[in-house]
Amino acid sequence: MASNAMCLFCRIASGEIPAKKIVDDPDVVAFQDVNPQAPSHVLVIPRKHIPSLDDLTDADAATIGHTLVRAAQLARELNLHDDGYRVVINNGPAAGQSVFHIHVHVLGGRQFRWPPG
């Protein structure tokens, strides 16, 4: 699936829209969430435009795997791994997905409750 030129996250990944990027590699971009829900709240996105989990195919396994590996590496770099952190992928409007480009929320720095939301 090609990048969607109108997609907010595609525009951030390309540098068209500025963001506080933490990771900027050939396959993945990570940046600070503009509306943080925890002291540390980073979004990790694949450069490839994939609207949601429902749009994944077997061909996307390496892309999503790399995205999750980078999320874990980033959590370690941010020193979130000692106390724990939460990784969230919202899928669809009822789950809170507001940007339809698959993305992983990495949240930490506070106590989380279960169940969420």
N, C-alpha and C positions, 0 to 999 in steps of 0.2 A: 504494500500500500504506500503510495507516494505521500510526501509531506503535504499537509493541507495549509496553503498559504494564509488562510484566514484564522487558523488555529492559534490561540494565545501562546500555548507552550511551544509550538513550532517556531513562532516569531521570537520567543525568548531564546530557544536553542540556537537560532540562526544569528542572534545578536541584534536583531531589528528592534527588540524591546529590551531595555536594560533590566538586569536583575543582579542580585548579590550572589553570583555564582561561586560555588565551592568546588565543584567538579565540572570539568569541561573537556571530555575526551571524545574520540571519534564516534562513540556509540551512545554515550550517556551524558546528561547534564544534570547537575544538582544545584539547587539554589534555595535561599531562605524564603519561607512562605511569607507573603505580605500581610497575612492575617493569622499570626501564630496562635496555636492552641496550647502551647507549652513553652517553657523557657527555651528549649531547642526544638525547632520545627522546620525541617528541610524537606523539599520535594525532590524526588529523584525520577527523572523521565528518560525514556529511550528517545534518541533523535528521530527514530522511525515513528511516523504518525500511525498509532493504533488507537482508535477511539475508546475502547473499553475491553474488559476481560472477555466479553462475549464475542469480540472480533478476533481473538487470538486463534492462530492455526498452529499446526505442528511446525511450520516453517519459522514461527516466532519464538520457539523454545530457547534458542541461544540468546536472543535479544532480551527476553524477560529474565532469563537466568543471569545474564550479565548485569541487568538493572538491579536485581536483588543482591547480587554479590557486592556491587558498588554501594548499595544501601547499608549493608553490614559493615563494609570497610569504613564508610563515612561515620557510622555510629561509633566505631572504635576510635577513629581520629578525633571525634568530638567528646571522647571519654564518657560516653553514655553506657557502655557495656558493663561497667562495674555494678551500677545500681539497677540497670535494666532500661529498656526502651520499648516503644510500641511501633510496629510497622503496620500501616493501614493502606488498603486499596479499596476505595469506594467504587461501586459498580452500579451505575444508573442513578437517576434523579432521586428516587426514594431512599437510596443509601447515602446521599449527600454528594454525589459526583456533580460538580458544576462546570468543570472543563473536560471536554470529551477528547482527551488525549491521555492514555493510560499513565498513571503516576503513582508513586509510592510515597506516602507520608512517613517520615522518620521523626518520631516525637520522643522527647526525653526531658529530664530535669525536674520532674515532679511525679507524685504518686498518681497512678491511674486506677480507675475503678472498673469493675466488671459487673454486669454487662455494660458495654459502652452505649452511648446514645440512648 
